[in-house]
Amino acid sequence: MSPRWNPNPDVRTGRYVVYTLHAHLVFVTKYRRGVFTDEMLIRCEELMREVCADFEVELREFNGEHDHVHLLVHYPPKVALSKLVNSLKGVSPRMLRKEYSAHVRTYLWGGHFWSGSYFAGSVGGAPLTVLKQYIEQQKRPG
């Protein structure tokens, strides 16, 4: 590459591809129960970062409220978002239920944690700074 070219950190390259793919994901707890505490959100973020790393996905931003979480991910074209979401929604509740079982049981039962649905939006239209600001401004439980 030319030394005069200042690379954009949002643009990644693969062997045959140059890409910048971002998605805004929102997961809601089952029955919209307010199960999350600040400590649980911190642990949830750690778990989701680990899963993202396994998929070679960068978790750019994470935040949540009592009953849902927001993620901003930067992913390669080889990753199917549905597979990433299934993994994120599969690993996180298993670990959160194990580590916070008494707390989770008071809000959720029957082995469910997340609602079956989720929101996934491409972030091509809005500047990333605007979306990051929106996610950062979520009212985190105290």
NORRAJO-V744155 format. One record per pair of residues at least 12 apart in sequence whose C-alpha atoms are under 10 Angstrom apart, sorted by sequence separation. I is the first residue (numbers start at 1). J is the second residue. D is the distance in whole Angstrom. If there is no record, write none. Layout:
I & J & D
I & J & D
This chain:
8 & 20 & 10
10 & 22 & 9
49 & 61 & 10
59 & 71 & 7
60 & 72 & 5
61 & 73 & 7
49 & 62 & 9
59 & 72 & 6
60 & 73 & 6
61 & 74 & 10
45 & 59 & 9
48 & 62 & 9
58 & 72 & 9
59 & 73 & 5
60 & 74 & 7
97 & 111 & 9
58 & 73 & 6
59 & 74 & 7
97 & 112 & 10
45 & 61 & 9
46 & 62 & 10
57 & 73 & 7
58 & 74 & 5
59 & 75 & 9
97 & 113 & 8
45 & 62 & 7
57 & 74 & 6
58 & 75 & 6
94 & 111 & 9
96 & 113 & 9
44 & 62 & 9
45 & 63 & 8
56 & 74 & 9
57 & 75 & 5
58 & 76 & 9
93 & 111 & 9
94 & 112 & 10
44 & 63 & 10
45 & 64 & 10
56 & 75 & 7
57 & 76 & 7
93 & 112 & 8
94 & 113 & 9
42 & 62 & 9
44 & 64 & 10
55 & 75 & 8
56 & 76 & 7
93 & 113 & 6
41 & 62 & 9
42 & 63 & 9
52 & 73 & 8
55 & 76 & 9
92 & 113 & 9
93 & 114 & 8
41 & 63 & 7
42 & 64 & 10
52 & 74 & 9
56 & 78 & 10
57 & 79 & 8
92 & 114 & 10
41 & 64 & 7
48 & 71 & 9
52 & 75 & 9
55 & 78 & 9
56 & 79 & 8
90 & 113 & 9
41 & 65 & 8
45 & 69 & 9
49 & 73 & 10
55 & 79 & 7
89 & 113 & 9
90 & 114 & 9
38 & 63 & 10
41 & 66 & 9
44 & 69 & 9
55 & 80 & 10
89 & 114 & 7
38 & 64 & 9
40 & 66 & 10
45 & 71 & 9
89 & 115 & 9
37 & 64 & 10
38 & 65 & 9
41 & 68 & 10
57 & 84 & 9
89 & 116 & 9
36 & 64 & 8
37 & 65 & 8
38 & 66 & 9
41 & 69 & 8
55 & 83 & 9
36 & 65 & 7
37 & 66 & 7
55 & 84 & 7
89 & 118 & 10
35 & 65 & 9
36 & 66 & 5
37 & 67 & 10
54 & 84 & 10
86 & 116 & 10
34 & 65 & 8
35 & 66 & 6
36 & 67 & 6
34 & 66 & 4
35 & 67 & 6
36 & 68 & 8
52 & 84 & 8
55 & 87 & 9
33 & 66 & 8
34 & 67 & 4
35 & 68 & 9
36 & 69 & 9
51 & 84 & 8
52 & 85 & 10
54 & 87 & 10
85 & 118 & 8
32 & 66 & 9
33 & 67 & 6
34 & 68 & 8
51 & 85 & 10
85 & 119 & 10
22 & 57 & 10
32 & 67 & 5
33 & 68 & 9
52 & 87 & 9
85 & 120 & 9
22 & 58 & 9
23 & 59 & 10
24 & 60 & 10
26 & 62 & 10
28 & 64 & 10
31 & 67 & 9
32 & 68 & 8
51 & 87 & 7
52 & 88 & 8
82 & 118 & 10
22 & 59 & 10
23 & 60 & 10
24 & 61 & 9
25 & 62 & 10
26 & 63 & 10
27 & 64 & 9
28 & 65 & 10
29 & 66 & 9
30 & 67 & 8
48 & 85 & 10
51 & 88 & 6
22 & 60 & 9
24 & 62 & 10
26 & 64 & 9
28 & 66 & 10
29 & 67 & 5
30 & 68 & 9
50 & 88 & 9
51 & 89 & 10
82 & 120 & 9
28 & 67 & 6
29 & 68 & 6
48 & 87 & 9
49 & 88 & 9
51 & 90 & 10
81 & 120 & 8
27 & 67 & 9
28 & 68 & 4
29 & 69 & 9
48 & 88 & 6
51 & 91 & 8
27 & 68 & 6
28 & 69 & 7
47 & 88 & 8
48 & 89 & 9
50 & 91 & 10
51 & 92 & 9
26 & 68 & 7
27 & 69 & 5
28 & 70 & 9
50 & 92 & 10
26 & 69 & 6
27 & 70 & 7
48 & 91 & 8
25 & 69 & 8
26 & 70 & 5
27 & 71 & 9
44 & 88 & 10
47 & 91 & 8
48 & 92 & 7
25 & 70 & 6
26 & 71 & 6
47 & 92 & 6
24 & 70 & 7
25 & 71 & 5
26 & 72 & 9
46 & 92 & 9
47 & 93 & 10
68 & 114 & 9
24 & 71 & 6
25 & 72 & 6
44 & 91 & 10
45 & 92 & 9
67 & 114 & 9
68 & 115 & 10
23 & 71 & 8
24 & 72 & 5
25 & 73 & 8
44 & 92 & 6
47 & 95 & 8
72 & 120 & 10
23 & 72 & 6
24 & 73 & 7
43 & 92 & 9
44 & 93 & 8
47 & 96 & 9
70 & 119 & 9
71 & 120 & 10
72 & 121 & 10
73 & 122 & 10
74 & 123 & 10
22 & 72 & 7
23 & 73 & 5
24 & 74 & 9
70 & 120 & 10
72 & 122 & 10
73 & 123 & 10
22 & 73 & 5
23 & 74 & 7
44 & 95 & 9
72 & 123 & 9
21 & 73 & 8
22 & 74 & 4
23 & 75 & 8
43 & 95 & 9
44 & 96 & 7
21 & 74 & 6
22 & 75 & 6
43 & 96 & 8
20 & 74 & 7
21 & 75 & 6
22 & 76 & 9
19 & 74 & 10
20 & 75 & 8
21 & 76 & 7
41 & 96 & 10
19 & 75 & 9
20 & 76 & 8
21 & 77 & 7
25 & 81 & 10
40 & 96 & 7
43 & 99 & 9
72 & 128 & 9
19 & 76 & 7
20 & 77 & 9
18 & 76 & 9
19 & 77 & 8
23 & 81 & 9
27 & 85 & 9
17 & 76 & 9
18 & 77 & 10
26 & 85 & 10
40 & 99 & 9
72 & 131 & 8
17 & 77 & 9
25 & 85 & 8
36 & 96 & 10
40 & 100 & 8
72 & 132 & 8
27 & 88 & 10
39 & 100 & 10
71 & 132 & 9
12 & 74 & 9
14 & 76 & 9
27 & 89 & 8
70 & 132 & 10
11 & 74 & 10
12 & 75 & 9
13 & 76 & 9
14 & 77 & 9
72 & 135 & 8
10 & 74 & 8
12 & 76 & 8
29 & 93 & 10
40 & 104 & 10
70 & 134 & 10
71 & 135 & 8
70 & 135 & 6
37 & 103 & 10
69 & 135 & 9
70 & 136 & 9
36 & 103 & 9
35 & 103 & 8
36 & 104 & 8
60 & 128 & 10
70 & 138 & 9
35 & 104 & 6
63 & 132 & 10
69 & 138 & 9
34 & 104 & 10
35 & 105 & 9
61 & 131 & 9
62 & 132 & 9
68 & 138 & 10
33 & 104 & 10
35 & 106 & 8
36 & 107 & 10
61 & 132 & 6
63 & 134 & 10
64 & 135 & 8
69 & 140 & 10
35 & 107 & 6
60 & 132 & 8
61 & 133 & 9
63 & 135 & 6
64 & 136 & 9
33 & 106 & 10
34 & 107 & 7
35 & 108 & 8
62 & 135 & 7
63 & 136 & 6
64 & 137 & 9
65 & 138 & 6
66 & 139 & 9
33 & 107 & 6
34 & 108 & 9
61 & 135 & 7
62 & 136 & 8
63 & 137 & 8
64 & 138 & 6
65 & 139 & 6
66 & 140 & 7
67 & 141 & 10
32 & 107 & 10
33 & 108 & 7
61 & 136 & 8
63 & 138 & 7
64 & 139 & 7
65 & 140 & 5
66 & 141 & 6
31 & 107 & 9
32 & 108 & 10
62 & 138 & 10
63 & 139 & 9
64 & 140 & 6
65 & 141 & 6
66 & 142 & 10
30 & 107 & 9
31 & 108 & 8
63 & 140 & 7
64 & 141 & 8
65 & 142 & 10
29 & 107 & 10
30 & 108 & 7
35 & 113 & 9
29 & 108 & 9
30 & 109 & 9
33 & 113 & 9
31 & 112 & 10
32 & 113 & 10
33 & 114 & 10
30 & 112 & 7
31 & 113 & 9
32 & 114 & 9
33 & 115 & 10
29 & 112 & 9
30 & 113 & 6
31 & 114 & 9
32 & 115 & 8
29 & 113 & 6
30 & 114 & 5
31 & 115 & 7
28 & 113 & 9
29 & 114 & 4
30 & 115 & 4
28 & 114 & 6
29 & 115 & 5
30 & 116 & 8
27 & 114 & 7
28 & 115 & 6
29 & 116 & 9
30 & 117 & 9
27 & 115 & 7
28 & 116 & 9
29 & 117 & 10
27 & 116 & 9
28 & 117 & 8
29 & 118 & 10
27 & 117 & 8
28 & 118 & 7
26 & 117 & 9
27 & 118 & 5
28 & 119 & 9
26 & 118 & 6
27 & 119 & 7
25 & 118 & 7
26 & 119 & 5
27 & 120 & 9
25 & 119 & 5
26 & 120 & 7
24 & 119 & 8
25 & 120 & 5
26 & 121 & 9
23 & 119 & 10
24 & 120 & 6
25 & 121 & 7
23 & 120 & 6
24 & 121 & 5
25 & 122 & 9
23 & 121 & 5
24 & 122 & 6
22 & 121 & 9
23 & 122 & 5
24 & 123 & 7
41 & 140 & 8
22 & 122 & 6
23 & 123 & 5
41 & 141 & 9
21 & 122 & 8
22 & 123 & 5
23 & 124 & 8
40 & 141 & 10
21 & 123 & 8
22 & 124 & 7
38 & 140 & 7
39 & 141 & 9
20 & 123 & 10
21 & 124 & 8
37 & 140 & 8
38 & 141 & 5
39 & 142 & 9
20 & 124 & 9
36 & 140 & 9
37 & 141 & 6
38 & 142 & 6
36 & 141 & 7
37 & 142 & 7
22 & 128 & 9
35 & 141 & 10
36 & 142 & 10
24 & 131 & 8
34 & 141 & 10
24 & 132 & 10
24 & 135 & 9
10 & 128 & 10
